[in-house]
Amino acid sequence: MQELGLIETVIAWSIPILFGITVHEVAHGWVANSLGDSTARLQGRLTLNPIRHIDPVGTILVPALMVMLTGFIFGWAKPVPVNWQRLGHPRRDMALVAAAGPLANLVMMLIWAFIAKLVFVAGIEASLVAPFILTMVKVGIIINIILMVLNLLPLLPLDGGRVMTSLLPPDLAEKYARLEPYGLIILVVLLVTGVLVRIIGPIIFGLEHLIYQLL
């Protein structure tokens, strides 16, 4: 299969990554809006325009450095604002809003896998556009698996931490929430020391292997 040039490679990687984080954030806002909190909608965040969700540091600088230093993609988008006081059932609804992001990445992963299936069914894997499409598909699958698994970790401010806070009894939830200011620091330490990769790496590569087995 023909190799991609630098510009083609950057585009093939950028499209699924930007789309993955955009859909993730829009899913949070969409569910919050459907449950009574219109904050994200009123701020224009219920859009698939990635520019509205890009954080220059978390979406561009940090992922680039992480890939170069560790080979592992890590970063974040600009969080969609959610006002829990506007939700009908704050504890339950915050868990649903948080879970919407990883669920959106699961759906995106399956969509990219379906595109890959179409490529092979249509018999265009040997065409000139195949390397570009297949690169996007591979990146789309792995980046959405990473976003899903990483965000399901029960650590604030990740989505898994939000779900955990909603499930814990109120007194324990309050104590657990106090850890949020240290969450990203803990996550970076786990990443730099290699502990994070050892925890979620087998899950990520196991899911990736499963998807390719099903194609």
LOPA-799606 format. One record per residue: residue in three letters; x, y, z of N, C-alpha, C in turn. Coordinates in nm, 4 decimals. Layout:
N
ALA, X, Y, Z, X, Y, Z, X, Y, Z
...
//
This chain:
215
MET, 0.0844, -0.1199, 0.0000, 0.0000, 0.0000, 0.0000, 0.0878, 0.1248, 0.0000
GLN, 0.0507, 0.2211, -0.0827, 0.1286, 0.3440, -0.0965, 0.1332, 0.4220, 0.0343
GLU, 0.2515, 0.4766, 0.0680, 0.2655, 0.5548, 0.1905, 0.2163, 0.6971, 0.1676
LEU, 0.1652, 0.7580, 0.2743, 0.1155, 0.8953, 0.2664, 0.2291, 0.9942, 0.2847
GLY, 0.2129, 1.1101, 0.2240, 0.3068, 1.2188, 0.2467, 0.2788, 1.2837, 0.3804
LEU, 0.3652, 1.3774, 0.4187, 0.3517, 1.4419, 0.5499, 0.2184, 1.5141, 0.5644
ILE, 0.1830, 1.5948, 0.4649, 0.0587, 1.6720, 0.4729, -0.0621, 1.5790, 0.4780
GLU, -0.0616, 1.4757, 0.3941, -0.1725, 1.3801, 0.3934, -0.1837, 1.3091, 0.5275
THR, -0.0684, 1.2753, 0.5865, -0.0677, 1.2074, 0.7159, -0.1256, 1.2958, 0.8254
VAL, -0.0851, 1.4220, 0.8260, -0.1358, 1.5170, 0.9265, -0.2871, 1.5310, 0.9139
ILE, -0.3363, 1.5431, 0.7907, -0.4806, 1.5569, 0.7686, -0.5534, 1.4296, 0.8105
ALA, -0.4966, 1.3141, 0.7725, -0.5604, 1.1865, 0.8043, -0.5682, 1.1628, 0.9552
TRP, -0.4724, 1.2151, 1.0294, -0.4760, 1.2055, 1.1752, -0.5656, 1.3122, 1.2373
SER, -0.5602, 1.4333, 1.1828, -0.6313, 1.5460, 1.2428, -0.7826, 1.5294, 1.2370
ILE, -0.8342, 1.4807, 1.1242, -0.9793, 1.4698, 1.1076, -1.0430, 1.3805, 1.2141
PRO, -0.9994, 1.2557, 1.2320, -1.0639, 1.1722, 1.3344, -1.0386, 1.2194, 1.4770
ILE, -0.9209, 1.2783, 1.5038, -0.8938, 1.3273, 1.6394, -0.9847, 1.4444, 1.6734
LEU, -0.9906, 1.5433, 1.5848, -1.0767, 1.6595, 1.6094, -1.2227, 1.6191, 1.6157
PHE, -1.2632, 1.5279, 1.5281, -1.4018, 1.4837, 1.5274, -1.4335, 1.4065, 1.6550
GLY, -1.3386, 1.3245, 1.7032, -1.3596, 1.2473, 1.8247, -1.3819, 1.3345, 1.9470
ILE, -1.2961, 1.4364, 1.9654, -1.3116, 1.5228, 2.0827, -1.4324, 1.6145, 2.0693
THR, -1.4655, 1.6541, 1.9453, -1.5805, 1.7415, 1.9234, -1.7103, 1.6701, 1.9556
VAL, -1.7269, 1.5500, 1.9011, -1.8486, 1.4732, 1.9268, -1.8599, 1.4400, 2.0758
HIS, -1.7481, 1.4116, 2.1392, -1.7464, 1.3830, 2.2835, -1.8054, 1.4999, 2.3624
GLU, -1.7575, 1.6208, 2.3334, -1.8037, 1.7384, 2.4074, -1.9473, 1.7742, 2.3723
VAL, -1.9838, 1.7633, 2.2451, -2.1212, 1.7937, 2.2037, -2.2191, 1.6978, 2.2710
ALA, -2.1779, 1.5720, 2.2878, -2.2645, 1.4736, 2.3537, -2.2958, 1.5165, 2.4972
HIS, -2.1938, 1.5660, 2.5688, -2.2186, 1.6179, 2.7042, -2.3236, 1.7287, 2.7007
GLY, -2.3017, 1.8256, 2.6125, -2.3917, 1.9403, 2.6050, -2.5310, 1.9031, 2.5599
TRP, -2.5402, 1.8106, 2.4646, -2.6708, 1.7699, 2.4127, -2.7538, 1.7022, 2.5203
VAL, -2.6910, 1.6109, 2.5968, -2.7643, 1.5424, 2.7033, -2.8026, 1.6409, 2.8137
ALA, -2.7109, 1.7316, 2.8499, -2.7429, 1.8329, 2.9511, -2.8608, 1.9180, 2.9053
ASN, -2.8600, 1.9572, 2.7781, -2.9688, 2.0390, 2.7248, -3.1015, 1.9640, 2.7287
SER, -3.0982, 1.8347, 2.6966, -3.2208, 1.7547, 2.6969, -3.2724, 1.7299, 2.8382
LEU, -3.1840, 1.7455, 2.9381, -3.2232, 1.7240, 3.0776, -3.2524, 1.8548, 3.1517
GLY, -3.2519, 1.9654, 3.0790, -3.2949, 2.0912, 3.1391, -3.1922, 2.2015, 3.1487
ASP, -3.0638, 2.1714, 3.1201, -2.9594, 2.2738, 3.1291, -2.9205, 2.3198, 2.9886
SER, -2.9588, 2.4410, 2.9546, -2.9335, 2.4944, 2.8205, -2.8052, 2.5766, 2.8118
THR, -2.7203, 2.5703, 2.9145, -2.5995, 2.6526, 2.9183, -2.5122, 2.6338, 2.7951
ALA, -2.4828, 2.5096, 2.7615, -2.3972, 2.4820, 2.6460, -2.4607, 2.5313, 2.5169
ARG, -2.5911, 2.5107, 2.5025, -2.6598, 2.5552, 2.3806, -2.6559, 2.7063, 2.3679
LEU, -2.6802, 2.7770, 2.4780, -2.6817, 2.9233, 2.4753, -2.5425, 2.9807, 2.4488
GLN, -2.4382, 2.9055, 2.4820, -2.3014, 2.9503, 2.4557, -2.2487, 2.9029, 2.3208
GLY, -2.3368, 2.8438, 2.2409, -2.2974, 2.8003, 2.1076, -2.2057, 2.6801, 2.1046
ARG, -2.2130, 2.5948, 2.2079, -2.1224, 2.4796, 2.2151, -2.1841, 2.3509, 2.1603
LEU, -2.3114, 2.3550, 2.1215, -2.3722, 2.2358, 2.0621, -2.3504, 2.2394, 1.9114
THR, -2.2263, 2.2413, 1.8718, -2.1884, 2.2495, 1.7316, -2.0760, 2.1513, 1.7028
LEU, -2.0736, 2.0997, 1.5807, -1.9662, 2.0094, 1.5403, -1.8473, 2.0851, 1.4841
ASN, -1.8498, 2.2176, 1.4958, -1.7347, 2.2981, 1.4556, -1.6242, 2.2801, 1.5601
PRO, -1.5156, 2.2122, 1.5253, -1.4117, 2.1813, 1.6259, -1.3467, 2.3048, 1.6857
ILE, -1.3496, 2.4164, 1.6148, -1.2858, 2.5381, 1.6653, -1.3472, 2.5806, 1.7982
ARG, -1.4774, 2.5548, 1.8147, -1.5456, 2.5943, 1.9382, -1.5067, 2.5064, 2.0562
HIS, -1.4397, 2.3964, 2.0320, -1.4073, 2.3016, 2.1390, -1.2570, 2.2856, 2.1621
ILE, -1.1759, 2.3471, 2.0764, -1.0308, 2.3309, 2.0868, -0.9741, 2.4132, 2.2021
ASP, -0.8922, 2.3481, 2.2830, -0.8126, 2.4159, 2.3849, -0.6695, 2.4155, 2.3314
PRO, -0.6098, 2.5328, 2.3058, -0.4760, 2.5364, 2.2441, -0.3724, 2.4513, 2.3160
VAL, -0.3798, 2.4482, 2.4487, -0.2836, 2.3696, 2.5263, -0.3239, 2.2227, 2.5291
GLY, -0.4463, 2.1950, 2.5713, -0.4895, 2.0574, 2.5905, -0.5160, 1.9799, 2.4640
THR, -0.5563, 2.0499, 2.3565, -0.5924, 1.9809, 2.2327, -0.4768, 1.9738, 2.1341
ILE, -0.3826, 2.0673, 2.1432, -0.2745, 2.0734, 2.0443, -0.1372, 2.0495, 2.1074
LEU, -0.0991, 2.1348, 2.2029, 0.0363, 2.1302, 2.2579, 0.0634, 2.0024, 2.3365
VAL, -0.0219, 1.9728, 2.4350, 0.0012, 1.8569, 2.5212, -0.0017, 1.7257, 2.4424
PRO, -0.1020, 1.7009, 2.3547, -0.0993, 1.5754, 2.2780, 0.0264, 1.5596, 2.1929
ALA, 0.0702, 1.6696, 2.1302, 0.1906, 1.6626, 2.0469, 0.3119, 1.6247, 2.1309
LEU, 0.3269, 1.6857, 2.2479, 0.4393, 1.6553, 2.3359, 0.4320, 1.5121, 2.3881
MET, 0.3103, 1.4675, 2.4232, 0.2937, 1.3329, 2.4769, 0.3298, 1.2265, 2.3732
VAL, 0.2876, 1.2503, 2.2488, 0.3193, 1.1540, 2.1435, 0.4701, 1.1456, 2.1226
MET, 0.5363, 1.2616, 2.1237, 0.6810, 1.2640, 2.1021, 0.7576, 1.2036, 2.2193
LEU, 0.7088, 1.2272, 2.3422, 0.7820, 1.1831, 2.4604, 0.7465, 1.0418, 2.5057
THR, 0.6189, 1.0034, 2.4905, 0.5744, 0.8746, 2.5447, 0.5149, 0.7814, 2.4400
GLY, 0.4777, 0.8361, 2.3228, 0.4115, 0.7541, 2.2219, 0.2651, 0.7318, 2.2517
PHE, 0.2138, 0.7973, 2.3578, 0.0746, 0.7820, 2.3991, 0.0039, 0.9159, 2.3853
ILE, -0.1155, 0.9166, 2.3240, -0.1893, 1.0420, 2.3052, -0.2652, 1.0765, 2.4318
PHE, -0.2431, 1.1954, 2.4819, -0.3141, 1.2443, 2.6000, -0.3415, 1.3922, 2.5824
GLY, -0.4640, 1.4320, 2.6098, -0.4986, 1.5731, 2.5970, -0.6436, 1.5939, 2.6352
TRP, -0.6928, 1.7140, 2.6116, -0.8314, 1.7439, 2.6470, -0.8826, 1.8578, 2.5607
ALA, -1.0145, 1.8658, 2.5512, -1.0785, 1.9748, 2.4790, -1.1304, 2.0762, 2.5805
LYS, -1.1818, 2.1871, 2.5298, -1.2431, 2.2864, 2.6176, -1.3723, 2.2262, 2.6731
PRO, -1.3850, 2.2088, 2.8052, -1.5040, 2.1422, 2.8604, -1.6327, 2.2176, 2.8272
VAL, -1.7367, 2.1417, 2.7942, -1.8683, 2.2012, 2.7728, -1.9256, 2.2410, 2.9097
PRO, -1.9731, 2.3639, 2.9250, -2.0249, 2.4068, 3.0553, -2.1565, 2.3376, 3.0900
VAL, -2.1650, 2.2905, 3.2121, -2.2872, 2.2272, 3.2612, -2.3216, 2.2882, 3.3968
ASN, -2.4447, 2.3373, 3.4114, -2.4923, 2.3933, 3.5384, -2.5827, 2.2908, 3.6044
TRP, -2.5299, 2.2196, 3.7022, -2.6039, 2.1102, 3.7640, -2.7325, 2.1586, 3.8309
GLN, -2.7384, 2.2872, 3.8708, -2.8568, 2.3392, 3.9386, -2.9776, 2.3483, 3.8451
ARG, -2.9528, 2.3462, 3.7143, -3.0633, 2.3530, 3.6185, -3.1166, 2.2150, 3.5808
LEU, -3.0501, 2.1118, 3.6252, -3.0933, 1.9754, 3.5936, -3.2073, 1.9334, 3.6852
GLY, -3.2989, 1.8525, 3.6305, -3.4149, 1.8109, 3.7089, -3.3780, 1.7232, 3.8267
HIS, -3.2876, 1.6288, 3.8049, -3.2398, 1.5390, 3.9109, -3.0876, 1.5448, 3.9079
PRO, -3.0281, 1.6443, 3.9758, -2.8851, 1.6738, 3.9602, -2.7907, 1.5546, 3.9704
ARG, -2.8047, 1.4702, 4.0721, -2.7101, 1.3593, 4.0894, -2.7231, 1.2578, 3.9760
ARG, -2.8455, 1.2178, 3.9474, -2.8660, 1.1219, 3.8386, -2.8281, 1.1819, 3.7036
ASP, -2.8725, 1.3045, 3.6812, -2.8519, 1.3676, 3.5505, -2.7049, 1.3985, 3.5235
MET, -2.6292, 1.4338, 3.6275, -2.4864, 1.4588, 3.6068, -2.4147, 1.3311, 3.5640
ALA, -2.4592, 1.2166, 3.6164, -2.4006, 1.0895, 3.5748, -2.4319, 1.0624, 3.4280
LEU, -2.5541, 1.0924, 3.3852, -2.5936, 1.0718, 3.2458, -2.5166, 1.1656, 3.1524
VAL, -2.5006, 1.2906, 3.1951, -2.4244, 1.3874, 3.1151, -2.2798, 1.3411, 3.1005
ALA, -2.2204, 1.2956, 3.2096, -2.0811, 1.2502, 3.2066, -2.0652, 1.1268, 3.1184
ALA, -2.1581, 1.0326, 3.1309, -2.1484, 0.9074, 3.0549, -2.1686, 0.9298, 2.9053
ALA, -2.2323, 1.0400, 2.8688, -2.2618, 1.0667, 2.7277, -2.1345, 1.0802, 2.6442
GLY, -2.0279, 1.1350, 2.7023, -1.9038, 1.1542, 2.6277, -1.8402, 1.0224, 2.5854
PRO, -1.8097, 0.9324, 2.6800, -1.7535, 0.8021, 2.6422, -1.8464, 0.7219, 2.5519
LEU, -1.9778, 0.7330, 2.5740, -2.0726, 0.6615, 2.4889, -2.0645, 0.7126, 2.3450
ALA, -2.0479, 0.8437, 2.3294, -2.0332, 0.9020, 2.1963, -1.9078, 0.8484, 2.1278
ASN, -1.8003, 0.8320, 2.2046, -1.6771, 0.7767, 2.1468, -1.6940, 0.6309, 2.1070
LEU, -1.7730, 0.5558, 2.1831, -1.8033, 0.4181, 2.1458, -1.8755, 0.4140, 2.0122
VAL, -1.9742, 0.5015, 1.9966, -2.0495, 0.5075, 1.8700, -1.9572, 0.5471, 1.7554
MET, -1.8704, 0.6476, 1.7797, -1.7768, 0.6913, 1.6757, -1.6814, 0.5790, 1.6363
MET, -1.6348, 0.5023, 1.7342, -1.5460, 0.3897, 1.7060, -1.6150, 0.2902, 1.6135
LEU, -1.7419, 0.2614, 1.6403, -1.8174, 0.1669, 1.5581, -1.8418, 0.2232, 1.4181
ILE, -1.8612, 0.3545, 1.4079, -1.8808, 0.4170, 1.2764, -1.7539, 0.4044, 1.1927
TRP, -1.6384, 0.4318, 1.2526, -1.5116, 0.4176, 1.1793, -1.4890, 0.2721, 1.1380
ALA, -1.5259, 0.1791, 1.2255, -1.5127, 0.0375, 1.1911, -1.6046, 0.0019, 1.0746
PHE, -1.7238, 0.0601, 1.0734, -1.8180, 0.0360, 0.9635, -1.7637, 0.0910, 0.8320
ILE, -1.6989, 0.2081, 0.8390, -1.6363, 0.2652, 0.7192, -1.5278, 0.1718, 0.6665
ALA, -1.4488, 0.1165, 0.7590, -1.3444, 0.0213, 0.7176, -1.4062, -0.0988, 0.6477
LYS, -1.5165, -0.1473, 0.7021, -1.5846, -0.2618, 0.6415, -1.6317, -0.2276, 0.5005
LEU, -1.6845, -0.1068, 0.4829, -1.7311, -0.0654, 0.3513, -1.6165, -0.0609, 0.2503
VAL, -1.4991, -0.0154, 0.2981, -1.3822, -0.0078, 0.2089, -1.3490, -0.1454, 0.1523
PHE, -1.3504, -0.2465, 0.2385, -1.3147, -0.3813, 0.1941, -1.4277, -0.4467, 0.1148
VAL, -1.5528, -0.4202, 0.1546, -1.6658, -0.4761, 0.0803, -1.6705, -0.4184, -0.0608
ALA, -1.6415, -0.2861, -0.0703, -1.6437, -0.2209, -0.2007, -1.5217, -0.2566, -0.2848
GLY, -1.4202, -0.3172, -0.2218, -1.3021, -0.3601, -0.2943, -1.2123, -0.2468, -0.3396
ILE, -1.2109, -0.1351, -0.2628, -1.1286, -0.0204, -0.3037, -1.0012, -0.0094, -0.2201
GLU, -0.9677, -0.1171, -0.1450, -0.8480, -0.1095, -0.0598, -0.7197, -0.0970, -0.1399
ALA, -0.7265, -0.1256, -0.2699, -0.6073, -0.1142, -0.3536, -0.6077, 0.0143, -0.4371
SER, -0.7065, 0.1005, -0.4158, -0.7166, 0.2234, -0.4936, -0.6217, 0.3299, -0.4392
LEU, -0.6088, 0.4405, -0.5119, -0.5176, 0.5480, -0.4722, -0.5616, 0.6169, -0.3438
VAL, -0.6930, 0.6204, -0.3184, -0.7430, 0.6891, -0.1980, -0.7429, 0.5979, -0.0760
ALA, -0.7215, 0.4685, -0.0967, -0.7293, 0.3728, 0.0133, -0.6324, 0.4023, 0.1283
PRO, -0.5037, 0.4346, 0.1022, -0.4128, 0.4625, 0.2142, -0.4619, 0.5760, 0.3041
PHE, -0.5158, 0.6818, 0.2430, -0.5657, 0.7954, 0.3203, -0.6870, 0.7537, 0.4039
ILE, -0.7817, 0.6845, 0.3404, -0.9034, 0.6430, 0.4110, -0.8715, 0.5443, 0.5226
LEU, -0.7863, 0.4462, 0.4934, -0.7542, 0.3448, 0.5931, -0.6745, 0.4028, 0.7101
THR, -0.5910, 0.5020, 0.6824, -0.5198, 0.5691, 0.7922, -0.6185, 0.6414, 0.8821
MET, -0.7142, 0.7133, 0.8214, -0.8173, 0.7810, 0.9007, -0.8971, 0.6815, 0.9831
VAL, -0.9303, 0.5683, 0.9219, -1.0084, 0.4660, 0.9913, -0.9320, 0.4121, 1.1123
LYS, -0.8044, 0.3786, 1.0927, -0.7240, 0.3253, 1.2031, -0.7118, 0.4254, 1.3168
VAL, -0.6852, 0.5527, 1.2805, -0.6746, 0.6573, 1.3830, -0.8100, 0.6788, 1.4495
GLY, -0.9165, 0.6804, 1.3701, -1.0503, 0.6999, 1.4256, -1.0872, 0.5929, 1.5257
ILE, -1.0519, 0.4689, 1.4958, -1.0828, 0.3593, 1.5876, -1.0018, 0.3718, 1.7164
ILE, -0.8699, 0.3885, 1.7053, -0.7861, 0.3890, 1.8251, -0.8066, 0.5139, 1.9100
ILE, -0.8260, 0.6306, 1.8461, -0.8415, 0.7532, 1.9249, -0.9727, 0.7519, 2.0023
ASN, -1.0778, 0.6953, 1.9444, -1.2053, 0.6896, 2.0155, -1.2026, 0.5851, 2.1258
ILE, -1.1269, 0.4765, 2.1047, -1.1097, 0.3796, 2.2137, -1.0351, 0.4452, 2.3299
ILE, -0.9277, 0.5186, 2.2977, -0.8502, 0.5860, 2.4023, -0.9355, 0.6865, 2.4775
LEU, -1.0101, 0.7690, 2.4039, -1.0951, 0.8692, 2.4684, -1.2002, 0.8037, 2.5572
MET, -1.2577, 0.6948, 2.5104, -1.3605, 0.6257, 2.5882, -1.3021, 0.5650, 2.7158
VAL, -1.1960, 0.4873, 2.7010, -1.1382, 0.4179, 2.8163, -1.0779, 0.5162, 2.9163
LEU, -1.0027, 0.6139, 2.8651, -0.9388, 0.7119, 2.9531, -1.0420, 0.7895, 3.0332
ASN, -1.1495, 0.8325, 2.9667, -1.2503, 0.9128, 3.0360, -1.3356, 0.8326, 3.1325
LEU, -1.3329, 0.7006, 3.1215, -1.4100, 0.6184, 3.2146, -1.3345, 0.5889, 3.3442
LEU, -1.2085, 0.6323, 3.3525, -1.1356, 0.6153, 3.4784, -1.2068, 0.6920, 3.5903
PRO, -1.2245, 0.6309, 3.7065, -1.2973, 0.6965, 3.8164, -1.2134, 0.8021, 3.8873
LEU, -1.1708, 0.9012, 3.8103, -1.0840, 1.0065, 3.8630, -1.1349, 1.1409, 3.8144
LEU, -1.1685, 1.2291, 3.9059, -1.2119, 1.3640, 3.8682, -1.0940, 1.4423, 3.8138
PRO, -1.1138, 1.5258, 3.7113, -1.2403, 1.5668, 3.6494, -1.2818, 1.4830, 3.5294
LEU, -1.2333, 1.3603, 3.5156, -1.2735, 1.2749, 3.4052, -1.4198, 1.2335, 3.4213
ASP, -1.4793, 1.1885, 3.3119, -1.6208, 1.1518, 3.3137, -1.6482, 1.0387, 3.4114
GLY, -1.5564, 0.9438, 3.4199, -1.5739, 0.8348, 3.5151, -1.5790, 0.8844, 3.6583
GLY, -1.5022, 0.9888, 3.6863, -1.5064, 1.0498, 3.8191, -1.6395, 1.1163, 3.8463
ARG, -1.6985, 1.1791, 3.7436, -1.8305, 1.2417, 3.7584, -1.9368, 1.1359, 3.7872
VAL, -1.9275, 1.0256, 3.7137, -2.0236, 0.9172, 3.7358, -2.0070, 0.8606, 3.8765
MET, -1.8817, 0.8394, 3.9181, -1.8544, 0.7877, 4.0512, -1.9107, 0.8803, 4.1592
THR, -1.8914, 1.0105, 4.1419, -1.9422, 1.1074, 4.2389, -2.0936, 1.0993, 4.2500
SER, -2.1611, 1.0778, 4.1366, -2.3075, 1.0692, 4.1371, -2.3570, 0.9406, 4.2017
LEU, -2.2765, 0.8348, 4.1968, -2.3186, 0.7052, 4.2513, -2.2902, 0.6907, 4.4001
LEU, -2.1895, 0.7634, 4.4485, -2.1530, 0.7534, 4.5899, -2.2590, 0.8190, 4.6786
PRO, -2.2721, 0.7746, 4.8037, -2.3595, 0.8447, 4.8992, -2.3143, 0.9901, 4.9121
PRO, -2.4065, 1.0821, 4.9373, -2.3734, 1.2251, 4.9398, -2.2522, 1.2623, 5.0239
ASP, -2.2386, 1.2025, 5.1440, -2.1259, 1.2399, 5.2292, -1.9925, 1.1949, 5.1686
LEU, -1.9908, 1.0725, 5.1119, -1.8686, 1.0244, 5.0470, -1.8421, 1.0998, 4.9173
ALA, -1.9483, 1.1349, 4.8467, -1.9338, 1.2092, 4.7213, -1.8694, 1.3448, 4.7456
GLU, -1.9071, 1.4093, 4.8563, -1.8499, 1.5402, 4.8891, -1.7003, 1.5290, 4.9172
LYS, -1.6607, 1.4246, 4.9898, -1.5190, 1.4052, 5.0190, -1.4419, 1.3698, 4.8924
TYR, -1.5037, 1.2871, 4.8085, -1.4398, 1.2456, 4.6837, -1.4190, 1.3651, 4.5914
ALA, -1.5161, 1.4555, 4.5889, -1.5097, 1.5726, 4.5008, -1.3944, 1.6658, 4.5376
ARG, -1.3488, 1.6594, 4.6625, -1.2381, 1.7449, 4.7053, -1.1066, 1.7081, 4.6368
LEU, -1.1021, 1.5901, 4.5763, -0.9804, 1.5458, 4.5072, -0.9685, 1.6049, 4.3672
GLU, -1.0745, 1.6690, 4.3185, -1.0744, 1.7157, 4.1801, -0.9590, 1.8097, 4.1455
PRO, -0.9214, 1.9056, 4.2315, -0.8099, 1.9940, 4.1951, -0.6785, 1.9205, 4.1686
TYR, -0.6676, 1.7976, 4.2193, -0.5438, 1.7217, 4.2024, -0.5563, 1.6150, 4.0934
GLY, -0.6737, 1.6041, 4.0324, -0.7001, 1.4977, 3.9379, -0.6062, 1.4955, 3.8187
LEU, -0.5891, 1.6093, 3.7527, -0.5027, 1.6146, 3.6348, -0.3564, 1.5910, 3.6719
ILE, -0.3172, 1.6393, 3.7901, -0.1798, 1.6162, 3.8353, -0.1561, 1.4667, 3.8550
ILE, -0.2532, 1.3998, 3.9192, -0.2429, 1.2556, 3.9412, -0.2360, 1.1827, 3.8073
LEU, -0.3193, 1.2280, 3.7119, -0.3247, 1.1640, 3.5808, -0.1921, 1.1779, 3.5062
VAL, -0.1338, 1.2977, 3.5106, -0.0058, 1.3212, 3.4429, 0.1048, 1.2377, 3.5067
VAL, 0.1049, 1.2293, 3.6393, 0.2061, 1.1478, 3.7099, 0.1925, 1.0020, 3.6693
LEU, 0.0685, 0.9535, 3.6637, 0.0455, 0.8148, 3.6225, 0.0924, 0.7915, 3.4799
LEU, 0.0744, 0.8925, 3.3943, 0.1149, 0.8802, 3.2547, 0.2671, 0.8797, 3.2409
VAL, 0.3311, 0.9771, 3.3042, 0.4767, 0.9910, 3.2930, 0.5489, 0.8699, 3.3515
THR, 0.4958, 0.8147, 3.4589, 0.5605, 0.6995, 3.5231, 0.5297, 0.5676, 3.4519
GLY, 0.4382, 0.5720, 3.3551, 0.4035, 0.4513, 3.2811, 0.2944, 0.3678, 3.3456
VAL, 0.2494, 0.4082, 3.4642, 0.1458, 0.3317, 3.5350, 0.0140, 0.3361, 3.4573
LEU, -0.0189, 0.4522, 3.4024, -0.1450, 0.4677, 3.3302, -0.1522, 0.3737, 3.2103
VAL, -0.0431, 0.3669, 3.1354, -0.0403, 0.2792, 3.0179, -0.0544, 0.1336, 3.0595
ARG, 0.0069, 0.0965, 3.1721, -0.0037, -0.0421, 3.2185, -0.1460, -0.0746, 3.2630
ILE, -0.2195, 0.0276, 3.3109, -0.3566, 0.0057, 3.3568, -0.4533, -0.0047, 3.2399
ILE, -0.4486, 0.0944, 3.1502, -0.5492, 0.0989, 3.0443, -0.4997, 0.0450, 2.9102
GLY, -0.3666, 0.0268, 2.8973, -0.3115, -0.0226, 2.7717, -0.3722, -0.1552, 2.7272
PRO, -0.3753, -0.2569, 2.8164, -0.4332, -0.3853, 2.7759, -0.5793, -0.3747, 2.7342
ILE, -0.6547, -0.2864, 2.8010, -0.7964, -0.2680, 2.7659, -0.8080, -0.2050, 2.6277
ILE, -0.7273, -0.1012, 2.6027, -0.7308, -0.0316, 2.4748, -0.6936, -0.1251, 2.3605
PHE, -0.5823, -0.1941, 2.3738, -0.5367, -0.2819, 2.2659, -0.6250, -0.4055, 2.2525
GLY, -0.6860, -0.4477, 2.3635, -0.7797, -0.5596, 2.3566, -0.9043, -0.5226, 2.2772
LEU, -0.9570, -0.4024, 2.3014, -1.0738, -0.3559, 2.2263, -1.0401, -0.3346, 2.0798
GLU, -0.9209, -0.2794, 2.0541, -0.8791, -0.2579, 1.9155, -0.8696, -0.3913, 1.8423
HIS, -0.8099, -0.4899, 1.9084, -0.7965, -0.6230, 1.8477, -0.9340, -0.6830, 1.8205
LEU, -1.0271, -0.6649, 1.9142, -1.1632, -0.7176, 1.8979, -1.2316, -0.6557, 1.7771
ILE, -1.2174, -0.5245, 1.7623, -1.2801, -0.4549, 1.6497, -1.2266, -0.5088, 1.5165
TYR, -1.0955, -0.5245, 1.5072, -1.0362, -0.5734, 1.3820, -1.0738, -0.7190, 1.3555
GLN, -1.0961, -0.7952, 1.4601, -1.1387, -0.9338, 1.4433, -1.2794, -0.9400, 1.3854
LEU, -1.3616, -0.8391, 1.4195, -1.5007, -0.8374, 1.3742, -1.5171, -0.7817, 1.2333
LEU, -1.4113, -0.7159, 1.1805, -1.4208, -0.6578, 1.0461, -1.4197, -0.7663, 0.9384
//
